[in-house]
Amino acid sequence: MKQRAHSHLGPPQTTVAIVKALLRFSSAHAWLLPLLVILGLAASFAENLGISLIVLFLYSMMGRASEAAATSGIIGKAFAIITAETGGGTRLAVLIFGMVVANALLRSTYSLITAFIRYRLCETARNRLHEQFLQVSYDFILAHD
């Protein structure tokens, strides 16, 4: 029975193996990998915080911000601090807009860096392939597709 190819990377071991192979292939930009992880986490944090602030904003517009801040756990404490600092309303809306802008900037930076890495990897692959073509004999090329 044939196994179907999946579009995802697979288990974490496979992903780690792919990353290691890419780093061996082009290690000049290996320092960008931790930066990408940090940018991805920061963008995720900004998006989650923005969504949470929208919930708090809706509670604030209904005059029930104290109920949102009364929830237990970290989110309740964060809501209480944010409500005390912003007072809800306009200042909270500005904070939400700031989170949306921060998220967009972080995601754009992430996309630019990944595009740069892809370009460099493709360039390295092309250069190595061309180098191989220049080093083999014409008879070898004719004998292989």
Backbone as JSON Lines, residues from 0, in Angstrom:
{"i":0,"aa":"M","n":[0.84,-1.18,0.0],"ca":[0.0,0.0,0.0],"c":[0.88,1.24,0.0]}
{"i":1,"aa":"K","n":[0.59,2.19,-0.88],"ca":[1.4,3.39,-0.99],"c":[1.04,4.38,0.1]}
{"i":2,"aa":"Q","n":[2.07,5.06,0.59],"ca":[1.83,6.11,1.57],"c":[1.7,7.43,0.82]}
{"i":3,"aa":"R","n":[0.74,8.21,1.24],"ca":[0.54,9.51,0.61],"c":[1.49,10.52,1.21]}
{"i":4,"aa":"A","n":[2.0,11.42,0.36],"ca":[2.87,12.49,0.84],"c":[2.01,13.56,1.51]}
{"i":5,"aa":"H","n":[2.46,14.01,2.63],"ca":[1.74,15.06,3.38],"c":[2.38,16.4,3.08]}
{"i":6,"aa":"S","n":[1.58,17.45,3.14],"ca":[2.08,18.79,2.85],"c":[2.78,19.42,4.05]}
{"i":7,"aa":"H","n":[2.61,18.87,5.25],"ca":[3.28,19.43,6.42],"c":[4.66,18.79,6.58]}
{"i":8,"aa":"L","n":[5.44,19.35,7.44],"ca":[6.81,18.89,7.6],"c":[6.93,17.57,8.33]}
{"i":9,"aa":"G","n":[5.99,17.23,9.13],"ca":[6.07,15.97,9.85],"c":[6.45,16.19,11.29]}
{"i":10,"aa":"P","n":[6.98,15.14,11.92],"ca":[7.32,15.25,13.33],"c":[8.46,16.24,13.56]}
{"i":11,"aa":"P","n":[8.61,16.69,14.79],"ca":[9.66,17.67,15.1],"c":[11.06,17.2,14.7]}
{"i":12,"aa":"Q","n":[11.31,15.89,14.77],"ca":[12.64,15.38,14.38],"c":[12.9,15.68,12.91]}
{"i":13,"aa":"T","n":[11.89,15.55,12.07],"ca":[12.03,15.84,10.65],"c":[12.32,17.32,10.44]}
{"i":14,"aa":"T","n":[11.6,18.17,11.14],"ca":[11.81,19.61,11.02],"c":[13.22,19.99,11.45]}
{"i":15,"aa":"V","n":[13.68,19.43,12.55],"ca":[15.03,19.71,13.03],"c":[16.07,19.23,12.01]}
{"i":16,"aa":"A","n":[15.83,18.07,11.42],"ca":[16.76,17.54,10.41],"c":[16.81,18.46,9.19]}
{"i":17,"aa":"I","n":[15.66,18.98,8.77],"ca":[15.63,19.89,7.63],"c":[16.38,21.17,7.95]}
{"i":18,"aa":"V","n":[16.16,21.73,9.15],"ca":[16.85,22.96,9.54],"c":[18.35,22.73,9.59]}
{"i":19,"aa":"K","n":[18.79,21.6,10.15],"ca":[20.21,21.3,10.21],"c":[20.81,21.18,8.81]}
{"i":20,"aa":"A","n":[20.1,20.54,7.89],"ca":[20.59,20.39,6.52],"c":[20.7,21.75,5.84]}
{"i":21,"aa":"L","n":[19.71,22.62,6.06],"ca":[19.77,23.95,5.47],"c":[20.92,24.77,6.05]}
{"i":22,"aa":"L","n":[21.17,24.63,7.35],"ca":[22.27,25.35,7.97],"c":[23.62,24.87,7.46]}
{"i":23,"aa":"R","n":[23.74,23.56,7.2],"ca":[24.98,23.05,6.62],"c":[25.15,23.54,5.19]}
{"i":24,"aa":"F","n":[24.04,23.66,4.48],"ca":[24.07,24.08,3.09],"c":[24.5,25.53,2.97]}
{"i":25,"aa":"S","n":[24.01,26.36,3.84],"ca":[24.34,27.78,3.8],"c":[24.41,28.3,5.23]}
{"i":26,"aa":"S","n":[25.55,28.13,5.84],"ca":[25.7,28.51,7.26],"c":[26.0,29.99,7.46]}
{"i":27,"aa":"A","n":[26.17,30.74,6.38],"ca":[26.52,32.16,6.51],"c":[25.42,32.96,7.2]}
{"i":28,"aa":"H","n":[24.18,32.51,7.07],"ca":[23.06,33.25,7.65],"c":[22.42,32.5,8.81]}
{"i":29,"aa":"A","n":[23.17,31.65,9.46],"ca":[22.64,30.85,10.57],"c":[22.22,31.74,11.74]}
{"i":30,"aa":"W","n":[22.84,32.89,11.88],"ca":[22.5,33.78,12.98],"c":[21.09,34.34,12.84]}
{"i":31,"aa":"L","n":[20.5,34.26,11.65],"ca":[19.15,34.78,11.45],"c":[18.07,33.86,12.02]}
{"i":32,"aa":"L","n":[18.38,32.6,12.21],"ca":[17.39,31.65,12.72],"c":[16.86,32.05,14.11]}
{"i":33,"aa":"P","n":[17.73,32.34,15.08],"ca":[17.19,32.79,16.38],"c":[16.4,34.09,16.27]}
{"i":34,"aa":"L","n":[16.83,34.98,15.36],"ca":[16.09,36.23,15.16],"c":[14.69,35.95,14.63]}
{"i":35,"aa":"L","n":[14.57,34.99,13.7],"ca":[13.26,34.63,13.17],"c":[12.36,34.04,14.26]}
{"i":36,"aa":"V","n":[12.93,33.23,15.12],"ca":[12.15,32.64,16.22],"c":[11.66,33.74,17.15]}
{"i":37,"aa":"I","n":[12.52,34.68,17.48],"ca":[12.15,35.78,18.38],"c":[11.08,36.65,17.73]}
{"i":38,"aa":"L","n":[11.27,36.98,16.44],"ca":[10.26,37.8,15.74],"c":[8.92,37.08,15.66]}
{"i":39,"aa":"G","n":[8.94,35.79,15.4],"ca":[7.7,35.03,15.34],"c":[6.97,35.01,16.67]}
{"i":40,"aa":"L","n":[7.73,34.79,17.74],"ca":[7.12,34.79,19.08],"c":[6.59,36.17,19.45]}
{"i":41,"aa":"A","n":[7.34,37.22,19.12],"ca":[6.9,38.58,19.42],"c":[5.64,38.94,18.65]}
{"i":42,"aa":"A","n":[5.58,38.54,17.37],"ca":[4.39,38.81,16.57],"c":[3.18,38.07,17.13]}
{"i":43,"aa":"S","n":[3.39,36.83,17.53],"ca":[2.31,36.04,18.13],"c":[1.83,36.68,19.42]}
{"i":44,"aa":"F","n":[2.76,37.13,20.24],"ca":[2.41,37.8,21.5],"c":[1.62,39.08,21.23]}
{"i":45,"aa":"A","n":[2.07,39.89,20.27],"ca":[1.38,41.14,19.94],"c":[-0.04,40.86,19.44]}
{"i":46,"aa":"E","n":[-0.18,39.82,18.62],"ca":[-1.51,39.48,18.11],"c":[-2.43,39.01,19.23]}
{"i":47,"aa":"N","n":[-1.94,38.14,20.1],"ca":[-2.76,37.66,21.21],"c":[-3.12,38.77,22.19]}
{"i":48,"aa":"L","n":[-2.16,39.65,22.45],"ca":[-2.44,40.77,23.33],"c":[-3.47,41.7,22.71]}
{"i":49,"aa":"G","n":[-3.35,41.95,21.41],"ca":[-4.32,42.8,20.73],"c":[-5.72,42.22,20.8]}
{"i":50,"aa":"I","n":[-5.84,40.92,20.58],"ca":[-7.15,40.26,20.65],"c":[-7.71,40.35,22.06]}
{"i":51,"aa":"S","n":[-6.86,40.13,23.05],"ca":[-7.31,40.22,24.44],"c":[-7.75,41.64,24.78]}
{"i":52,"aa":"L","n":[-7.03,42.62,24.25],"ca":[-7.41,44.01,24.51],"c":[-8.74,44.37,23.85]}
{"i":53,"aa":"I","n":[-9.03,43.74,22.71],"ca":[-10.32,43.98,22.07],"c":[-11.45,43.46,22.96]}
{"i":54,"aa":"V","n":[-11.24,42.31,23.57],"ca":[-12.24,41.78,24.51],"c":[-12.43,42.75,25.67]}
{"i":55,"aa":"L","n":[-11.32,43.23,26.22],"ca":[-11.41,44.2,27.31],"c":[-12.1,45.48,26.85]}
{"i":56,"aa":"F","n":[-11.81,45.92,25.63],"ca":[-12.44,47.12,25.08],"c":[-13.95,46.94,24.97]}
{"i":57,"aa":"L","n":[-14.38,45.77,24.5],"ca":[-15.82,45.51,24.4],"c":[-16.48,45.53,25.77]}
{"i":58,"aa":"Y","n":[-15.84,44.9,26.74],"ca":[-16.36,44.96,28.11],"c":[-16.41,46.41,28.6]}
{"i":59,"aa":"S","n":[-15.39,47.18,28.28],"ca":[-15.33,48.58,28.7],"c":[-16.45,49.39,28.07]}
{"i":60,"aa":"M","n":[-16.73,49.14,26.79],"ca":[-17.79,49.88,26.11],"c":[-19.18,49.54,26.67]}
{"i":61,"aa":"M","n":[-19.31,48.34,27.22],"ca":[-20.59,47.94,27.83],"c":[-20.64,48.38,29.3]}
{"i":62,"aa":"G","n":[-19.57,49.03,29.78],"ca":[-19.54,49.47,31.17],"c":[-19.28,48.35,32.15]}
{"i":63,"aa":"R","n":[-18.67,47.25,31.66],"ca":[-18.45,46.09,32.52],"c":[-16.96,45.71,32.58]}
{"i":64,"aa":"A","n":[-16.08,46.7,32.49],"ca":[-14.64,46.44,32.52],"c":[-14.22,45.78,33.83]}
{"i":65,"aa":"S","n":[-14.91,46.1,34.92],"ca":[-14.56,45.51,36.21],"c":[-14.83,44.01,36.22]}
{"i":66,"aa":"E","n":[-15.83,43.56,35.47],"ca":[-16.11,42.12,35.37],"c":[-14.97,41.4,34.65]}
{"i":67,"aa":"A","n":[-14.45,42.01,33.57],"ca":[-13.34,41.4,32.83],"c":[-12.1,41.35,33.7]}
{"i":68,"aa":"A","n":[-11.89,42.39,34.48],"ca":[-10.71,42.44,35.35],"c":[-10.85,41.52,36.56]}
{"i":69,"aa":"A","n":[-12.07,41.11,36.86],"ca":[-12.3,40.27,38.04],"c":[-12.02,38.79,37.77]}
{"i":70,"aa":"T","n":[-11.76,38.42,36.53],"ca":[-11.47,37.0,36.25],"c":[-10.18,36.6,36.93]}
{"i":71,"aa":"S","n":[-10.09,35.34,37.24],"ca":[-8.89,34.87,37.95],"c":[-7.78,34.59,36.95]}
{"i":72,"aa":"G","n":[-6.58,34.53,37.45],"ca":[-5.44,34.18,36.63],"c":[-4.69,35.39,36.1]}
{"i":73,"aa":"I","n":[-3.78,35.1,35.21],"ca":[-2.9,36.13,34.66],"c":[-3.69,37.14,33.83]}
{"i":74,"aa":"I","n":[-4.65,36.67,33.05],"ca":[-5.4,37.57,32.19],"c":[-6.22,38.55,33.02]}
{"i":75,"aa":"G","n":[-6.82,38.07,34.08],"ca":[-7.58,38.97,34.96],"c":[-6.7,40.04,35.57]}
{"i":76,"aa":"K","n":[-5.5,39.63,36.02],"ca":[-4.57,40.61,36.6],"c":[-4.12,41.62,35.54]}
{"i":77,"aa":"A","n":[-3.84,41.12,34.32],"ca":[-3.43,42.02,33.24],"c":[-4.56,42.98,32.89]}
{"i":78,"aa":"F","n":[-5.79,42.48,32.82],"ca":[-6.93,43.34,32.53],"c":[-7.09,44.41,33.6]}
{"i":79,"aa":"A","n":[-6.89,44.03,34.86],"ca":[-7.02,45.01,35.96],"c":[-5.96,46.1,35.83]}
{"i":80,"aa":"I","n":[-4.73,45.71,35.51],"ca":[-3.65,46.71,35.36],"c":[-3.93,47.62,34.17]}
{"i":81,"aa":"I","n":[-4.33,47.03,33.04],"ca":[-4.58,47.82,31.84],"c":[-5.76,48.75,32.04]}
{"i":82,"aa":"T","n":[-6.81,48.26,32.7],"ca":[-7.97,49.1,32.97],"c":[-7.59,50.25,33.89]}
{"i":83,"aa":"A","n":[-6.77,49.98,34.91],"ca":[-6.34,51.04,35.83],"c":[-5.48,52.07,35.11]}
{"i":84,"aa":"E","n":[-4.61,51.62,34.19],"ca":[-3.7,52.54,33.49],"c":[-4.4,53.33,32.4]}
{"i":85,"aa":"T","n":[-5.28,52.68,31.63],"ca":[-5.9,53.35,30.49],"c":[-7.26,53.95,30.81]}
{"i":86,"aa":"G","n":[-7.94,53.34,31.76],"ca":[-9.28,53.81,32.08],"c":[-10.3,53.4,31.03]}
{"i":87,"aa":"G","n":[-9.88,52.58,30.08],"ca":[-10.79,52.14,29.01],"c":[-10.95,53.23,27.97]}
{"i":88,"aa":"G","n":[-11.89,53.06,27.09],"ca":[-12.22,54.08,26.09],"c":[-11.12,54.34,25.09]}
{"i":89,"aa":"T","n":[-10.83,55.62,24.88],"ca":[-9.93,56.06,23.83],"c":[-8.5,55.57,24.03]}
{"i":90,"aa":"R","n":[-8.02,55.66,25.24],"ca":[-6.63,55.21,25.49],"c":[-6.48,53.72,25.23]}
{"i":91,"aa":"L","n":[-7.49,52.95,25.56],"ca":[-7.46,51.52,25.29],"c":[-7.53,51.26,23.79]}
{"i":92,"aa":"A","n":[-8.32,52.04,23.06],"ca":[-8.4,51.9,21.6],"c":[-7.05,52.23,20.95]}
{"i":93,"aa":"V","n":[-6.38,53.23,21.46],"ca":[-5.05,53.58,20.95],"c":[-4.06,52.45,21.22]}
{"i":94,"aa":"L","n":[-4.15,51.85,22.39],"ca":[-3.28,50.71,22.72],"c":[-3.55,49.53,21.8]}
{"i":95,"aa":"I","n":[-4.83,49.27,21.5],"ca":[-5.17,48.19,20.56],"c":[-4.6,48.5,19.19]}
{"i":96,"aa":"F","n":[-4.75,49.73,18.73],"ca":[-4.19,50.12,17.43],"c":[-2.68,49.95,17.42]}
{"i":97,"aa":"G","n":[-2.04,50.3,18.53],"ca":[-0.58,50.11,18.64],"c":[-0.19,48.65,18.53]}
{"i":98,"aa":"M","n":[-0.98,47.76,19.13],"ca":[-0.69,46.32,19.04],"c":[-0.87,45.82,17.61]}
{"i":99,"aa":"V","n":[-1.87,46.34,16.9],"ca":[-2.1,45.95,15.51],"c":[-0.92,46.41,14.65]}
{"i":100,"aa":"V","n":[-0.47,47.63,14.85],"ca":[0.67,48.16,14.09],"c":[1.94,47.38,14.43]}
{"i":101,"aa":"A","n":[2.16,47.11,15.71],"ca":[3.34,46.34,16.12],"c":[3.33,44.95,15.49]}
{"i":102,"aa":"N","n":[2.17,44.3,15.5],"ca":[2.04,42.99,14.9],"c":[2.36,43.05,13.4]}
{"i":103,"aa":"A","n":[1.82,44.05,12.71],"ca":[2.08,44.19,11.26],"c":[3.56,44.42,10.99]}
{"i":104,"aa":"L","n":[4.19,45.25,11.79],"ca":[5.63,45.51,11.61],"c":[6.47,44.26,11.87]}
{"i":105,"aa":"L","n":[6.14,43.55,12.93],"ca":[6.89,42.33,13.24],"c":[6.71,41.27,12.15]}
{"i":106,"aa":"R","n":[5.5,41.1,11.68],"ca":[5.24,40.12,10.62],"c":[5.91,40.53,9.3]}
{"i":107,"aa":"S","n":[5.9,41.82,9.0],"ca":[6.57,42.3,7.78],"c":[8.07,42.07,7.86]}
{"i":108,"aa":"T","n":[8.65,42.36,9.0],"ca":[10.08,42.13,9.19],"c":[10.4,40.65,9.05]}
{"i":109,"aa":"Y","n":[9.57,39.81,9.65],"ca":[9.74,38.36,9.55],"c":[9.7,37.92,8.08]}
{"i":110,"aa":"S","n":[8.72,38.44,7.34],"ca":[8.58,38.07,5.93],"c":[9.77,38.54,5.11]}
{"i":111,"aa":"L","n":[10.27,39.73,5.38],"ca":[11.44,40.23,4.65],"c":[12.67,39.37,4.92]}
{"i":112,"aa":"I","n":[12.87,38.99,6.16],"ca":[14.03,38.17,6.5],"c":[13.92,36.78,5.87]}
{"i":113,"aa":"T","n":[12.74,36.18,5.92],"ca":[12.59,34.86,5.3],"c":[12.76,34.93,3.78]}
{"i":114,"aa":"A","n":[12.28,36.02,3.16],"ca":[12.48,36.18,1.72],"c":[13.97,36.33,1.41]}
{"i":115,"aa":"F","n":[14.69,37.06,2.24],"ca":[16.13,37.22,2.05],"c":[16.85,35.88,2.17]}
{"i":116,"aa":"I","n":[16.46,35.09,3.17],"ca":[17.09,33.78,3.36],"c":[16.78,32.87,2.18]}
{"i":117,"aa":"R","n":[15.53,32.86,1.73],"ca":[15.18,32.03,0.56],"c":[15.99,32.44,-0.66]}
{"i":118,"aa":"Y","n":[16.1,33.74,-0.88],"ca":[16.87,34.24,-2.02],"c":[18.32,33.77,-1.93]}
{"i":119,"aa":"R","n":[18.91,33.89,-0.76],"ca":[20.31,33.47,-0.58],"c":[20.47,31.97,-0.75]}
{"i":120,"aa":"L","n":[19.55,31.17,-0.23],"ca":[19.63,29.72,-0.4],"c":[19.51,29.33,-1.87]}
{"i":121,"aa":"C","n":[18.58,29.96,-2.58],"ca":[18.44,29.68,-4.01],"c":[19.68,30.1,-4.78]}
{"i":122,"aa":"E","n":[20.23,31.23,-4.41],"ca":[21.45,31.7,-5.07],"c":[22.61,30.74,-4.81]}
{"i":123,"aa":"T","n":[22.74,30.27,-3.6],"ca":[23.8,29.32,-3.26],"c":[23.62,28.03,-4.04]}
{"i":124,"aa":"A","n":[22.39,27.54,-4.11],"ca":[22.12,26.3,-4.85],"c":[22.45,26.47,-6.34]}
{"i":125,"aa":"R","n":[22.02,27.59,-6.91],"ca":[22.32,27.87,-8.32],"c":[23.82,27.94,-8.57]}
{"i":126,"aa":"N","n":[24.52,28.66,-7.71],"ca":[25.97,28.81,-7.88],"c":[26.68,27.47,-7.78]}
{"i":127,"aa":"R","n":[26.27,26.63,-6.82],"ca":[26.91,25.32,-6.68],"c":[26.59,24.41,-7.87]}
{"i":128,"aa":"L","n":[25.37,24.5,-8.37],"ca":[24.99,23.7,-9.54],"c":[25.79,24.14,-10.77]}
{"i":129,"aa":"H","n":[25.9,25.43,-10.97],"ca":[26.69,25.94,-12.1],"c":[28.16,25.55,-11.96]}
{"i":130,"aa":"E","n":[28.66,25.59,-10.76],"ca":[30.05,25.2,-10.51],"c":[30.27,23.72,-10.87]}
{"i":131,"aa":"Q","n":[29.29,22.88,-10.52],"ca":[29.39,21.46,-10.88],"c":[29.38,21.27,-12.39]}
{"i":132,"aa":"F","n":[28.53,22.01,-13.08],"ca":[28.48,21.9,-14.54],"c":[29.8,22.31,-15.17]}
{"i":133,"aa":"L","n":[30.47,23.28,-14.58],"ca":[31.74,23.73,-15.14],"c":[32.88,22.74,-14.85]}
{"i":134,"aa":"Q","n":[32.7,21.9,-13.83],"ca":[33.78,20.98,-13.44],"c":[33.67,19.61,-14.09]}
{"i":135,"aa":"V","n":[32.51,19.23,-14.61],"ca":[32.38,17.9,-15.22],"c":[32.6,18.0,-16.72]}
{"i":136,"aa":"S","n":[32.93,16.9,-17.31],"ca":[33.18,16.88,-18.75],"c":[31.87,16.92,-19.52]}
{"i":137,"aa":"Y","n":[31.96,17.33,-20.76],"ca":[30.78,17.41,-21.61],"c":[30.22,16.01,-21.87]}
{"i":138,"aa":"D","n":[31.08,15.01,-21.96],"ca":[30.64,13.64,-22.15],"c":[29.77,13.15,-20.98]}
{"i":139,"aa":"F","n":[30.15,13.55,-19.77],"ca":[29.36,13.19,-18.58],"c":[27.97,13.8,-18.67]}
{"i":140,"aa":"I","n":[27.89,15.06,-19.08],"ca":[26.6,15.74,-19.19],"c":[25.75,15.07,-20.25]}
{"i":141,"aa":"L","n":[26.34,14.68,-21.37],"ca":[25.59,14.01,-22.42],"c":[25.07,12.65,-21.98]}
{"i":142,"aa":"A","n":[25.81,11.98,-21.1],"ca":[25.42,10.65,-20.65],"c":[24.32,10.67,-19.59]}
{"i":143,"aa":"H","n":[24.07,11.81,-18.96],"ca":[23.07,11.91,-17.89],"c":[22.04,12.98,-18.23]}
{"i":144,"aa":"D","n":[20.79,12.68,-17.88],"ca":[19.72,13.66,-18.12],"c":[19.82,14.8,-17.14]}
